[in-house]
Amino acid sequence: MKFLRDLTLGHYYPTSSPIHTLDPRIKLIGLCFAGITLFALDKLLGLALFFLGSLWLIHLAHLPLATVLKGLRPFAWLFVLTACLQLFFTSGRPLFPFDLGPLNITWEGLHQAVRIGGQLSLFILFSSILTLTTSPLELLRALEKFGSPLARVRIPVAELCLAMLLCIRFLPILGQEAERIVESQMARGIDLSSGTWRNRLEKFHSIFLPLLYNVLWRADELATAMAVRGYGQIAEKQTLKHMRLSRFDCLSLAVIVTWCIALFWLFRG
């Protein structure tokens, strides 16, 4: 349950900052450019500059640095697994003068482990900054704008965007529910931190079943609320606030694109 409690992806941190006022479409385009550039880089210096850029964004967005970096903790298993696969199964020059058998560590494997682990962590970090500085409603509207051409071929863009956004927003709610259930079970005398792995797995059903029930109950309430408000009717959807790009938005997009192109040109493989 600590995985869900530390997860920052999907949370929104309301505050006043230049990053919060950016058009959500610019943030999505910037994330796409950053992701493409990140996974195209081969030199570690480029990843270090990307990390410095993420720290500057966190400072500019007035976000707590510890909170943002803590959001990487739930994905530690992914970083370790990826690093081990690259470290032990990449051929090249041996790192040690003695033989370690079939799992021989090479310099190329060490480079790949650090590079790919850094790329994954930085992309998750930028995604967390996006959700922390963009309200769910703005993010939904931006996704609908980008997918509007698909609506002409009868693809339910609005429904798909809403479903994806609800999945992201349910993660922090799921973490809160799990934490509340764990505290309730511990108050009833169930010790989840002691015993063998088999005993812990047997105790897990006392958390999983109430959590599943609460999630289904919340989903049913949400579906009822959407039906009462007439969601899914034939009437065309209206919006009070129209999305328009300002000069600051265009300037920010130009800076993002220039930054990504420069790093790609200097540090690509």
C-alpha positions as CSV (number, residue, x, y, z in Angstrom):
1,M,0.0,0.0,0.0
2,K,3.0,2.3,0.3
3,F,3.2,2.2,-3.5
4,L,-0.2,4.0,-3.8
5,R,0.5,6.4,-0.9
6,D,3.8,7.7,-2.4
7,L,2.4,8.0,-5.9
8,T,2.3,11.6,-7.1
9,L,1.2,10.8,-10.7
10,G,-2.4,11.9,-11.0
11,H,-2.3,14.4,-8.1
12,Y,-2.9,18.1,-8.7
13,Y,-1.0,20.7,-6.6
14,P,-3.0,23.9,-6.8
15,T,-0.8,27.0,-6.5
16,S,0.1,30.2,-8.5
17,S,3.0,29.7,-10.8
18,P,3.9,30.4,-14.5
19,I,3.8,26.6,-15.2
20,H,0.3,26.4,-13.8
21,T,-0.9,29.2,-16.1
22,L,0.5,27.5,-19.2
23,D,-2.0,26.1,-21.7
24,P,-2.4,22.4,-21.1
25,R,-1.9,21.7,-24.8
26,I,1.6,23.2,-24.5
27,K,2.4,21.0,-21.6
28,L,1.3,17.9,-23.4
29,I,3.3,18.8,-26.5
30,G,6.3,19.6,-24.3
31,L,6.0,16.2,-22.6
32,C,5.9,14.5,-26.0
33,F,9.0,16.4,-27.2
34,A,10.8,15.7,-23.9
35,G,9.9,12.0,-24.1
36,I,11.1,11.6,-27.7
37,T,14.3,13.5,-27.0
38,L,15.0,11.6,-23.7
39,F,14.8,8.1,-25.3
40,A,16.9,9.2,-28.3
41,L,19.8,10.4,-26.1
42,D,22.8,8.1,-25.7
43,K,25.1,10.3,-23.6
44,L,24.7,10.6,-19.9
45,L,25.6,14.3,-19.9
46,G,22.4,14.9,-21.9
47,L,20.3,13.1,-19.2
48,A,22.1,15.2,-16.5
49,L,21.0,18.4,-18.3
50,F,17.5,17.1,-18.5
51,F,17.5,16.4,-14.8
52,L,18.7,20.0,-14.2
53,G,15.9,21.2,-16.4
54,S,13.4,19.2,-14.4
55,L,14.7,20.8,-11.2
56,W,14.3,24.2,-12.7
57,L,10.7,23.4,-13.7
58,I,9.9,22.2,-10.2
59,H,11.3,25.4,-8.7
60,L,9.4,27.5,-11.3
61,A,6.1,25.6,-10.6
62,H,6.5,26.2,-6.8
63,L,6.3,22.5,-6.1
64,P,7.8,20.8,-3.1
65,L,10.9,19.0,-4.3
66,A,10.7,16.2,-1.8
67,T,7.1,15.5,-2.8
68,V,7.9,15.3,-6.5
69,L,11.0,13.1,-6.0
70,K,9.1,10.9,-3.7
71,G,6.8,10.0,-6.6
72,L,9.6,8.1,-8.1
73,R,9.8,5.7,-5.2
74,P,6.9,3.5,-6.3
75,F,8.6,2.8,-9.6
76,A,11.9,1.8,-8.0
77,W,11.2,-1.9,-8.8
78,L,10.9,-0.9,-12.5
79,F,14.3,0.9,-12.4
80,V,16.0,-2.0,-10.7
81,L,14.6,-4.6,-13.0
82,T,15.5,-2.6,-16.1
83,A,19.0,-1.9,-14.8
84,C,19.6,-5.6,-13.9
85,L,18.5,-6.7,-17.4
86,Q,20.9,-4.3,-19.1
87,L,23.7,-4.8,-16.6
88,F,23.9,-8.6,-16.8
89,F,22.8,-9.3,-20.4
90,T,24.6,-6.7,-22.5
91,S,27.7,-7.9,-24.2
92,G,30.9,-5.9,-24.3
93,R,34.1,-5.3,-22.4
94,P,34.1,-7.0,-19.0
95,L,34.0,-4.6,-16.0
96,F,36.0,-6.9,-13.7
97,P,39.2,-8.8,-14.6
98,F,37.8,-12.1,-13.3
99,D,35.0,-14.2,-14.7
100,L,31.6,-14.1,-13.0
101,G,30.0,-16.9,-15.1
102,P,27.0,-16.4,-17.3
103,L,26.1,-13.1,-15.6
104,N,29.1,-11.1,-16.6
105,I,29.0,-7.3,-16.0
106,T,30.3,-5.2,-18.9
107,W,31.1,-1.5,-19.3
108,E,28.5,-1.3,-22.0
109,G,25.9,-2.9,-19.7
110,L,26.7,-0.5,-16.9
111,H,26.2,2.4,-19.4
112,Q,22.9,1.0,-20.7
113,A,21.6,0.4,-17.1
114,V,22.3,4.0,-16.1
115,R,21.0,5.4,-19.3
116,I,17.8,3.5,-19.6
117,G,17.1,3.8,-15.8
118,G,17.6,7.6,-16.1
119,Q,15.4,7.9,-19.1
120,L,12.5,6.1,-17.4
121,S,12.9,8.1,-14.1
122,L,13.1,11.4,-16.0
123,F,10.0,10.7,-18.1
124,I,8.0,9.7,-15.0
125,L,9.3,12.9,-13.3
126,F,8.1,15.1,-16.2
127,S,4.8,13.3,-16.3
128,S,4.3,13.9,-12.6
129,I,5.1,17.6,-13.1
130,L,2.4,17.7,-15.8
131,T,-0.3,16.3,-13.6
132,L,0.8,18.3,-10.5
133,T,0.5,21.6,-12.5
134,T,-2.6,20.8,-14.6
135,S,-6.1,20.4,-13.2
136,P,-8.0,17.3,-14.4
137,L,-10.6,19.4,-16.2
138,E,-7.9,21.2,-18.2
139,L,-6.1,18.0,-19.0
140,L,-9.4,16.5,-20.3
141,R,-10.1,19.4,-22.5
142,A,-6.6,19.4,-23.9
143,L,-6.9,15.7,-24.8
144,E,-10.3,16.2,-26.4
145,K,-8.8,19.0,-28.5
146,F,-6.0,16.8,-29.8
147,G,-8.3,14.0,-30.5
148,S,-11.1,16.0,-32.1
149,P,-10.1,14.9,-35.7
150,L,-10.8,11.3,-34.7
151,A,-14.3,12.2,-33.7
152,R,-15.1,12.7,-37.4
153,V,-14.7,9.0,-38.0
154,R,-17.0,8.2,-35.1
155,I,-14.3,7.4,-32.5
156,P,-15.6,8.3,-29.0
157,V,-12.8,10.6,-28.2
158,A,-14.5,12.4,-25.3
159,E,-15.4,9.1,-23.6
160,L,-11.9,7.6,-24.1
161,C,-10.3,10.8,-22.7
162,L,-12.6,10.8,-19.7
163,A,-12.0,7.1,-19.0
164,M,-8.2,7.6,-19.1
165,L,-8.4,10.7,-16.9
166,L,-10.6,8.8,-14.3
167,C,-8.1,6.0,-14.2
168,I,-5.3,8.5,-13.4
169,R,-7.5,10.3,-10.8
170,F,-8.5,7.1,-9.1
171,L,-4.9,6.2,-8.2
172,P,-4.6,8.7,-5.3
173,I,-8.1,7.9,-4.2
174,L,-7.2,4.2,-4.2
175,G,-4.1,5.0,-2.1
176,Q,-6.2,6.9,0.5
177,E,-8.7,4.1,0.7
178,A,-6.0,1.5,1.1
179,E,-4.3,3.5,3.8
180,R,-7.5,4.0,5.7
181,I,-8.3,0.2,5.5
182,V,-4.8,-0.7,6.7
183,E,-5.2,1.6,9.7
184,S,-8.6,0.1,10.5
185,Q,-7.4,-3.4,10.4
186,M,-4.4,-2.6,12.5
187,A,-6.7,-1.0,15.1
188,R,-8.6,-4.3,15.1
189,G,-5.4,-6.2,16.1
190,I,-4.3,-7.5,12.7
191,D,-0.5,-7.2,12.5
192,L,0.4,-7.0,8.8
193,S,4.2,-6.5,9.3
194,S,4.9,-9.7,11.2
195,G,4.9,-13.4,10.3
196,T,6.1,-15.3,7.3
197,W,5.3,-14.3,3.7
198,R,2.6,-17.0,3.7
199,N,0.9,-15.5,6.8
200,R,1.1,-12.0,5.3
201,L,-0.5,-13.2,2.1
202,E,-3.3,-14.8,4.1
203,K,-3.9,-11.5,6.0
204,F,-4.0,-9.6,2.7
205,H,-7.5,-10.6,1.9
206,S,-8.7,-8.5,4.9
207,I,-7.4,-5.5,3.0
208,F,-8.1,-6.5,-0.6
209,L,-11.8,-7.3,-0.3
210,P,-12.8,-4.1,1.5
211,L,-10.7,-2.1,-0.9
212,L,-12.3,-3.8,-3.9
213,Y,-15.8,-3.2,-2.4
214,N,-15.0,0.5,-1.8
215,V,-13.6,1.0,-5.3
216,L,-16.7,-0.6,-6.9
217,W,-19.0,1.5,-4.7
218,R,-17.2,4.7,-5.7
219,A,-17.4,3.7,-9.4
220,D,-21.1,3.0,-9.0
221,E,-21.6,6.4,-7.4
222,L,-19.7,8.1,-10.1
223,A,-21.7,6.4,-12.8
224,T,-24.9,7.4,-11.1
225,A,-23.8,11.0,-10.8
226,M,-22.8,11.2,-14.4
227,A,-26.2,9.7,-15.5
228,V,-28.1,12.2,-13.4
229,R,-26.2,15.0,-15.0
230,G,-27.1,13.8,-18.4
231,Y,-23.7,12.7,-19.5
232,G,-23.7,10.8,-22.8
233,Q,-26.7,12.5,-24.3
234,I,-26.9,13.5,-27.9
235,A,-26.7,17.2,-27.2
236,E,-23.5,18.9,-28.2
237,K,-21.1,19.5,-25.4
238,Q,-20.6,23.2,-24.5
239,T,-17.8,24.9,-22.6
240,L,-17.8,28.3,-20.8
241,K,-14.0,28.9,-21.1
242,H,-12.4,28.6,-24.5
243,M,-8.8,27.6,-24.9
244,R,-6.7,30.2,-26.6
245,L,-2.9,30.4,-26.9
246,S,-1.2,33.5,-25.5
247,R,2.2,34.9,-26.4
248,F,3.6,33.4,-23.2
249,D,2.3,30.0,-24.4
250,C,3.9,30.3,-27.8
251,L,7.2,31.6,-26.4
252,S,7.2,28.6,-23.9
253,L,6.6,26.1,-26.7
254,A,9.4,27.7,-28.7
255,V,11.8,27.4,-25.8
256,I,10.8,23.7,-25.2
257,V,11.2,22.7,-28.8
258,T,14.6,24.6,-29.1
259,W,15.8,23.0,-25.8
260,C,14.9,19.5,-27.0
261,I,16.3,19.9,-30.5
262,A,19.6,21.2,-29.1
263,L,20.0,18.3,-26.7
264,F,19.1,15.8,-29.4
265,W,21.7,17.3,-31.7
266,L,24.4,17.4,-29.1
267,F,23.9,14.2,-27.2
268,R,22.2,11.7,-29.6
269,G,23.8,8.3,-30.2
